[in-house]
Amino acid sequence: MGRGTWSWIVPDGLWEIAEPLIPPSKVRPQGGGTQDTPDETLFAAIIYVLVSGCAWRALPPCFGISKSTAHRRFLT
């Protein structure tokens, strides 16, 4: 991932360390929702919020992930 789309946020080697630690997404009991976001994108969005100090509600749209999804997966 370090050389991919999110290389400006996730340095080389960090994705290889983090990938096995990310739990799989759960099926939401209320159903619905959208297609799962790739874990690489999710991880980059979480790193962006943590490093920049922005609020979850200020997550830039370039990630293509909602603030609530990013926050929910961060908490799991």
CORHU-V560825 format. One record per pair of residues at least 12 apart in sequence whose ideal C-beta (glycine too) atoms are under 6 Angstrom apart, sorted by the first residue. I is the first residue (numbers start at 1). GAP is how many residues later the second one is. Records with the same first field share a line. If there is no record, write none. Layout:
I->GAP ; GAP
This chain:
1->14 ; 39
6->38
9->35 ; 38 ; 39
10->34 ; 37
18->25
22->17
23->53
37->28
42->31
45->18 ; 20 ; 25
46->28
56->15
